[in-house]
Amino acid sequence: MAQSPVRSCEICENSPGSRYCTVCEQCFCKSCETSHLKTKSCRNHVFQDADISNPEVKTLICKQHGEKFTYYCNTCKLLTCNICLPTLHNKHDFCLIYDAASKARSRLNKDVFAAEDAVSSSKQTISTSRLTLNTIEDDANKAKGDIAERVTAIFNAIHNTKDGYFKSIEKHKIKELHKLGEDILKIEKVTENSQEVLNKIKSSIAEENNVMLLDSLSDMTKALKSIAFVSTETTVPSKIQFHPVLTTFEAEKMIGDINFVKPNTIITKADTFNFVKSNTAITVGDRVRLKPNFDLSRFSQSISCVNTETAITSSIQFHPVSSKIEAEKLVGNIKFAKQNTIVKEDETTIKVGDRVRVKPSVERPHHGWGCISHRSVGEVLSLEGSVLHIQFPELNDWRGLLREMELA
């Protein structure tokens, strides 16, 4: 480090100027300093070591009188010169500038210490708050992940329920198709046999052998009656019914809900520094006291009273509806309903209680008209194979074949 040049005494100019008069702003040697302080007008001048003084910094001058400031008025909080003091600050509390500066430095050092502590606390608050930012981010991501997981679970449960329903419906369809196919084969076989018998009878009628005709008349009559009463019915397959639970889904009731919980706790750096240990939180209702080593003077200035408190952030809580997802209650259910219905050869469905009439294409019903006509409408009373028992206004119990009737 470079050494500053040694100045000579500005009075004798022979000896080194090791002392500096802050009032005259001149360098003195030891001998000249002693002589200077013996002078009546200079006896109150203040000296200091020249190596710690800065001669380049000049003392402020009183603008009113052009004199150097030598005193400080504690009453007016102003610098004064030798002329200002007796005229403008008479009977005021004053002292030498050096003494006032010493007291000011002492007070400022205490305030600086308090301010440094406040700044340190603010930095600690910033650091803690930044960690809280990460916590908020983690809480938000966790809540999002939980919700996504819940929705995925609901989707999978609904999807699995759908697959189960589809398999059940497909199994039922195959079973009913097989059953209906067997019924159709039976009817086809009976129909073929009946047609063969009918052809033989028609052939016998066409022949002119009266003896043979009369001899087999009884058998042919029975055969014709049996053909008329051949059952050509097939039962209708069970109807597949789907009953949805809701027309409008309330997603919140399926997934869950989120809450932003605000804890009733505040942690401040001032609190933790002045009242309790740094890792202790003060909550509403707690009894507290100042620490024994707390100095009130440290907080006399505004910088030490900077508010560095941060409220504890709200925690994000996700509450799923339930741990078990009952997809059937979300989707609905299916039923295979057995009906008391009949399918005829022309695929017309007629059941007990229906209102029916004779088809326009039927010229003469198998069991005759009786007293009804094509315009007559009656109610089905019962089903016996392919024969319907119908109640008409004109006739209480009229019999007709299924293939001859239609819904009115």
C-alpha positions as CSV (number, residue, x, y, z in Angstrom):
1,M,0.0,0.0,0.0
2,A,1.5,3.4,-1.0
3,Q,2.5,5.7,1.8
4,S,1.0,9.3,1.8
5,P,3.7,12.0,1.8
6,V,4.6,13.6,5.1
7,R,3.6,17.2,5.3
8,S,5.7,19.9,7.0
9,C,4.5,22.1,9.8
10,E,2.8,25.1,8.2
11,I,3.9,27.4,11.0
12,C,7.7,26.8,11.5
13,E,8.1,24.9,8.2
14,N,11.0,23.0,9.7
15,S,9.5,20.0,11.5
16,P,7.0,17.4,10.2
17,G,3.4,18.4,10.5
18,S,2.2,15.4,12.5
19,R,-0.8,17.2,14.1
20,Y,-3.8,18.7,12.3
21,C,-6.1,21.6,13.6
22,T,-9.6,20.9,12.5
23,V,-10.6,24.5,13.1
24,C,-7.7,26.2,11.3
25,E,-7.3,23.3,8.9
26,Q,-3.5,23.5,9.1
27,C,-0.8,21.0,10.0
28,F,1.3,21.7,13.1
29,C,4.3,20.0,14.7
30,K,4.1,19.2,18.3
31,S,5.9,22.4,19.4
32,C,3.7,24.7,17.3
33,E,0.5,22.8,18.5
34,T,1.4,23.7,22.1
35,S,2.0,27.3,21.3
36,H,-1.2,27.5,19.3
37,L,-3.4,26.2,22.1
38,K,-1.8,28.7,24.5
39,T,-3.3,31.5,22.4
40,K,-6.5,32.8,24.1
41,S,-8.5,32.7,20.9
42,C,-7.3,29.3,19.9
43,R,-7.4,27.4,23.2
44,N,-10.6,25.5,22.2
45,H,-9.3,24.3,18.9
46,V,-9.4,20.6,18.3
47,F,-6.3,18.7,17.1
48,Q,-6.0,15.2,15.6
49,D,-3.3,13.1,14.1
50,A,-2.5,14.3,10.6
51,D,-2.2,10.8,9.2
52,I,-6.0,10.1,9.9
53,S,-7.2,13.6,8.8
54,N,-8.1,14.5,5.2
55,P,-6.9,18.1,4.5
56,E,-8.6,18.0,1.1
57,V,-12.0,18.0,2.8
58,K,-12.6,21.6,3.8
59,T,-14.8,22.7,6.7
60,L,-18.1,24.3,5.8
61,I,-18.2,28.1,6.1
62,C,-21.1,30.1,7.6
63,K,-22.7,31.9,4.7
64,Q,-23.9,34.7,6.8
65,H,-20.6,35.7,8.5
66,G,-18.0,33.9,6.3
67,E,-16.6,32.2,9.4
68,K,-15.8,28.5,10.0
69,F,-18.3,26.5,12.0
70,T,-16.9,25.8,15.4
71,Y,-20.0,24.9,17.5
72,Y,-23.2,22.8,17.2
73,C,-26.5,24.1,18.7
74,N,-28.3,21.1,20.2
75,T,-31.4,23.3,20.6
76,C,-31.7,24.3,16.9
77,K,-29.9,21.2,15.6
78,L,-27.6,23.6,13.6
79,L,-23.9,24.3,13.0
80,T,-22.8,27.8,14.3
81,C,-19.8,30.0,13.9
82,N,-18.2,32.2,16.6
83,I,-20.4,35.2,15.6
84,C,-23.7,33.2,15.3
85,L,-23.4,31.7,18.7
86,P,-23.8,34.8,20.9
87,T,-26.2,36.5,18.6
88,L,-28.6,33.9,17.3
89,H,-28.2,31.0,19.8
90,N,-27.8,32.9,23.1
91,K,-28.7,30.7,26.1
92,H,-29.1,27.7,23.8
93,D,-27.6,24.3,24.6
94,F,-24.5,24.0,22.5
95,C,-21.1,22.3,22.3
96,L,-18.0,22.0,20.2
97,I,-18.5,20.3,16.9
98,Y,-16.1,17.5,17.9
99,D,-18.2,16.6,21.0
100,A,-21.4,16.8,19.0
101,A,-20.0,14.6,16.2
102,S,-18.8,12.1,18.8
103,K,-22.2,11.8,20.3
104,A,-23.8,11.6,16.8
105,R,-21.4,8.8,15.8
106,S,-22.4,6.8,18.9
107,R,-26.1,7.2,18.2
108,L,-25.6,6.4,14.5
109,N,-23.6,3.3,15.3
110,K,-26.5,2.0,17.3
111,D,-29.0,2.8,14.6
112,V,-26.7,1.2,12.0
113,F,-26.5,-1.9,14.0
114,A,-30.3,-2.0,14.3
115,A,-30.7,-1.3,10.5
116,E,-28.2,-4.0,9.7
117,D,-30.2,-6.4,11.8
118,A,-33.4,-5.4,10.1
119,V,-31.8,-5.9,6.6
120,S,-30.5,-9.3,7.7
121,S,-34.0,-10.2,8.9
122,S,-35.4,-9.1,5.6
123,K,-32.9,-11.2,3.7
124,Q,-33.9,-14.2,5.9
125,T,-37.6,-13.5,5.2
126,I,-36.9,-13.4,1.4
127,S,-35.0,-16.7,1.7
128,T,-37.8,-18.3,3.6
129,S,-40.4,-16.9,1.3
130,R,-38.6,-18.3,-1.7
131,L,-38.6,-21.7,-0.1
132,T,-42.4,-21.2,0.5
133,L,-42.8,-20.6,-3.3
134,N,-41.3,-24.0,-4.0
135,T,-43.7,-25.5,-1.4
136,I,-46.7,-23.8,-3.1
137,E,-45.5,-25.2,-6.4
138,D,-45.2,-28.7,-4.9
139,D,-48.6,-28.6,-3.3
140,A,-50.2,-27.4,-6.5
141,N,-48.5,-30.1,-8.5
142,K,-49.5,-32.8,-6.0
143,A,-53.1,-31.7,-6.0
144,K,-53.2,-31.7,-9.8
145,G,-51.6,-35.2,-9.8
146,D,-54.1,-36.5,-7.3
147,I,-57.0,-35.1,-9.3
148,A,-55.7,-36.5,-12.5
149,E,-55.2,-39.9,-10.8
150,R,-58.7,-39.8,-9.5
151,V,-60.2,-39.0,-12.9
152,T,-58.1,-41.7,-14.5
153,A,-59.4,-44.2,-11.9
154,I,-63.0,-43.1,-12.6
155,F,-62.4,-43.4,-16.3
156,N,-61.0,-46.9,-16.0
157,A,-63.8,-48.0,-13.7
158,I,-66.4,-46.7,-16.2
159,H,-64.5,-48.2,-19.1
160,N,-64.4,-51.6,-17.3
161,T,-68.1,-51.4,-16.5
162,K,-68.8,-50.6,-20.2
163,D,-66.8,-53.7,-21.2
164,G,-68.6,-55.8,-18.7
165,Y,-72.0,-54.6,-20.0
166,F,-71.0,-55.2,-23.6
167,K,-69.9,-58.8,-22.8
168,S,-73.1,-59.5,-20.9
169,I,-75.2,-58.1,-23.8
170,E,-73.2,-60.1,-26.3
171,K,-73.6,-63.3,-24.3
172,H,-77.4,-62.7,-24.0
173,K,-77.7,-62.0,-27.7
174,I,-75.9,-65.2,-28.7
175,K,-78.0,-67.2,-26.3
176,E,-81.3,-65.7,-27.5
177,L,-80.3,-66.1,-31.2
178,H,-79.5,-69.7,-30.7
179,K,-82.8,-70.4,-28.9
180,L,-84.8,-68.5,-31.6
181,G,-82.9,-70.4,-34.3
182,E,-83.8,-73.7,-32.8
183,D,-87.5,-72.7,-32.6
184,I,-87.4,-71.7,-36.3
185,L,-85.9,-75.0,-37.3
186,K,-88.6,-76.9,-35.4
187,I,-91.3,-74.9,-37.1
188,E,-89.7,-75.5,-40.5
189,K,-89.6,-79.2,-39.9
190,V,-93.2,-79.4,-38.7
191,T,-94.3,-77.2,-41.6
192,E,-92.6,-79.5,-44.1
193,N,-94.3,-82.6,-42.6
194,S,-97.7,-80.9,-42.6
195,Q,-97.2,-79.9,-46.2
196,E,-96.4,-83.4,-47.1
197,V,-99.5,-84.8,-45.4
198,L,-101.6,-82.0,-46.9
199,N,-100.4,-82.9,-50.4
200,K,-101.3,-86.6,-49.9
201,I,-104.8,-85.7,-48.7
202,K,-105.3,-83.3,-51.7
203,S,-104.2,-86.2,-54.0
204,S,-106.7,-88.6,-52.4
205,I,-109.5,-86.0,-52.8
206,A,-108.6,-85.5,-56.4
207,E,-108.8,-89.2,-57.2
208,E,-112.2,-90.7,-58.1
209,N,-111.9,-93.7,-55.8
210,N,-114.8,-93.0,-53.5
211,V,-114.3,-96.2,-51.5
212,M,-110.8,-95.3,-50.6
213,L,-111.8,-91.7,-49.8
214,L,-114.5,-92.7,-47.4
215,D,-112.4,-95.4,-45.9
216,S,-109.7,-92.9,-45.0
217,L,-112.0,-90.0,-44.3
218,S,-111.6,-90.3,-40.5
219,D,-107.8,-90.4,-40.7
220,M,-107.7,-87.5,-43.1
221,T,-110.0,-85.4,-40.9
222,K,-107.8,-86.0,-37.9
223,A,-104.7,-85.1,-39.9
224,L,-106.2,-81.9,-41.1
225,K,-107.2,-80.9,-37.6
226,S,-103.7,-81.6,-36.3
227,I,-102.2,-79.5,-39.1
228,A,-104.5,-76.6,-38.1
229,F,-103.4,-76.8,-34.5
230,V,-99.7,-77.1,-35.2
231,S,-97.9,-74.5,-33.1
232,T,-95.9,-72.1,-35.2
233,E,-95.1,-69.7,-32.3
234,T,-91.7,-68.6,-31.0
235,T,-91.1,-66.7,-27.8
236,V,-89.8,-63.1,-28.2
237,P,-86.2,-62.9,-26.8
238,S,-85.7,-61.0,-23.6
239,K,-85.6,-57.2,-24.2
240,I,-82.3,-55.5,-23.4
241,Q,-82.9,-52.4,-21.3
242,F,-80.3,-49.8,-20.2
243,H,-81.2,-47.4,-17.4
244,P,-78.8,-44.5,-17.1
245,V,-78.3,-43.0,-13.7
246,L,-78.1,-39.3,-14.6
247,T,-78.8,-37.3,-17.7
248,T,-76.4,-34.6,-16.4
249,F,-73.2,-35.6,-14.6
250,E,-72.1,-33.8,-11.5
251,A,-68.4,-34.2,-11.9
252,E,-67.5,-32.7,-8.5
253,K,-69.5,-35.5,-6.8
254,M,-67.6,-38.1,-8.7
255,I,-64.1,-36.7,-8.4
256,G,-64.0,-34.7,-5.1
257,D,-63.3,-31.2,-4.1
258,I,-60.3,-28.9,-3.3
259,N,-59.9,-26.6,-0.4
260,F,-57.5,-23.7,0.2
261,V,-56.9,-23.8,4.0
262,K,-55.6,-20.6,5.6
263,P,-53.9,-21.5,8.9
264,N,-54.4,-18.9,11.7
265,T,-50.7,-18.4,12.2
266,I,-48.3,-15.6,11.4
267,I,-44.5,-15.9,11.6
268,T,-42.5,-12.6,11.4
269,K,-38.8,-12.0,11.6
270,A,-39.4,-9.3,14.2
271,D,-41.4,-11.8,16.3
272,T,-38.8,-14.5,16.1
273,F,-35.9,-12.2,16.8
274,N,-37.4,-10.2,19.7
275,F,-39.8,-12.6,21.4
276,V,-39.0,-16.2,20.9
277,K,-36.5,-18.6,19.4
278,S,-36.0,-18.5,15.7
279,N,-37.8,-21.8,15.1
280,T,-40.8,-21.0,17.2
281,A,-44.1,-19.8,15.7
282,I,-46.4,-17.4,17.6
283,T,-50.1,-18.0,17.2
284,V,-53.2,-16.0,18.1
285,G,-53.9,-16.3,21.8
286,D,-50.3,-17.0,22.9
287,R,-48.8,-15.1,25.9
288,V,-45.5,-13.4,25.0
289,R,-42.9,-11.1,26.4
290,L,-39.8,-9.2,25.2
291,K,-36.5,-11.0,25.4
292,P,-34.3,-9.9,28.3
293,N,-31.5,-8.8,25.9
294,F,-33.8,-6.8,23.6
295,D,-32.7,-3.2,23.3
296,L,-35.6,-0.8,22.5
297,S,-33.2,1.9,21.2
298,R,-32.2,-0.3,18.3
299,F,-35.7,0.2,16.8
300,S,-35.8,4.0,17.2
301,Q,-35.4,4.6,13.5
302,S,-37.8,3.7,10.7
303,I,-35.5,1.4,8.9
304,S,-35.5,-1.0,11.9
305,C,-39.3,-1.1,11.8
306,V,-39.6,-2.3,8.3
307,N,-42.4,-4.9,8.1
308,T,-40.8,-8.2,7.1
309,E,-43.6,-10.5,8.1
310,T,-45.0,-13.0,5.7
311,A,-48.3,-14.8,6.3
312,I,-48.1,-18.6,6.2
313,T,-49.5,-19.5,2.8
314,S,-52.8,-21.5,2.3
315,S,-52.3,-25.2,1.9
316,I,-54.0,-26.9,-1.0
317,Q,-56.0,-29.9,0.0
318,F,-57.8,-32.4,-2.3
319,H,-60.5,-34.6,-0.9
320,P,-61.6,-37.5,-3.2
321,V,-65.2,-38.6,-2.9
322,S,-64.4,-42.1,-1.8
323,S,-61.6,-44.6,-2.1
324,K,-63.8,-47.1,-4.0
325,I,-65.4,-46.1,-7.3
326,E,-68.8,-47.8,-7.9
327,A,-69.0,-47.3,-11.6
328,E,-72.5,-48.8,-11.9
329,K,-73.8,-45.9,-9.8
330,L,-72.2,-43.5,-12.3
331,V,-73.2,-45.3,-15.5
332,G,-76.4,-47.1,-14.9
333,N,-77.5,-50.7,-15.2
334,I,-78.8,-53.2,-17.8
335,K,-81.7,-55.7,-17.5
336,F,-82.9,-58.5,-19.7
337,A,-86.7,-58.3,-19.4
338,K,-88.8,-61.4,-20.3
339,Q,-92.1,-60.5,-22.0
340,N,-95.4,-62.4,-22.4
341,T,-95.3,-61.9,-26.2
342,I,-95.5,-64.1,-29.3
343,V,-93.8,-63.8,-32.7
344,K,-95.8,-65.0,-35.6
345,E,-94.6,-66.0,-39.1
346,D,-95.1,-62.5,-40.4
347,E,-93.2,-61.0,-37.4
348,T,-96.2,-59.2,-36.0
349,T,-96.2,-59.1,-32.2
350,I,-99.5,-59.7,-30.4
351,K,-100.0,-60.1,-26.7
352,V,-102.9,-60.5,-24.2
353,G,-104.9,-57.3,-23.9
354,D,-104.1,-56.0,-27.5
355,R,-106.9,-54.7,-29.7
356,V,-106.9,-56.7,-33.0
357,R,-108.8,-57.2,-36.2
358,V,-108.7,-59.7,-39.2
359,K,-106.2,-58.8,-41.9
360,P,-107.7,-57.3,-45.1
361,S,-105.8,-60.0,-47.1
362,V,-107.7,-62.8,-45.3
363,E,-110.8,-63.7,-47.3
364,R,-112.2,-66.2,-44.9
365,P,-110.8,-67.0,-41.4
366,H,-109.8,-70.6,-40.7
367,H,-112.5,-70.8,-38.0
368,G,-115.0,-68.8,-40.0
369,W,-116.4,-65.3,-39.7
370,G,-119.3,-66.0,-37.3
371,C,-120.9,-62.6,-37.0
372,I,-117.8,-60.4,-37.3
373,S,-116.2,-58.7,-40.3
374,H,-113.0,-57.0,-41.4
375,R,-114.2,-53.8,-39.6
376,S,-114.7,-55.6,-36.3
377,V,-112.1,-54.8,-33.5
378,G,-111.8,-57.0,-30.5
379,E,-109.5,-57.6,-27.4
380,V,-107.2,-60.6,-27.0
381,L,-108.4,-62.6,-24.0
382,S,-105.8,-65.5,-24.1
383,L,-103.2,-67.3,-26.2
384,E,-103.3,-71.0,-26.9
385,G,-100.4,-71.9,-29.2
386,S,-101.2,-70.2,-32.5
387,V,-104.9,-69.7,-31.6
388,L,-106.2,-66.4,-30.2
389,H,-109.3,-66.1,-28.1
390,I,-110.8,-62.7,-28.9
391,Q,-113.8,-60.8,-27.4
392,F,-115.6,-58.7,-30.1
393,P,-118.7,-56.5,-29.5
394,E,-120.6,-58.8,-31.8
395,L,-119.2,-62.0,-30.3
396,N,-117.8,-62.7,-26.8
397,D,-115.4,-65.6,-27.6
398,W,-114.2,-65.8,-31.2
399,R,-111.2,-67.9,-32.2
400,G,-108.7,-66.9,-34.9
401,L,-105.2,-67.9,-36.0
402,L,-102.2,-65.6,-35.3
403,R,-101.3,-65.3,-38.9
404,E,-104.8,-64.0,-39.7
405,M,-104.8,-61.1,-37.2
406,E,-103.2,-57.7,-37.0
407,L,-103.0,-55.0,-34.4
408,A,-105.8,-52.4,-34.7
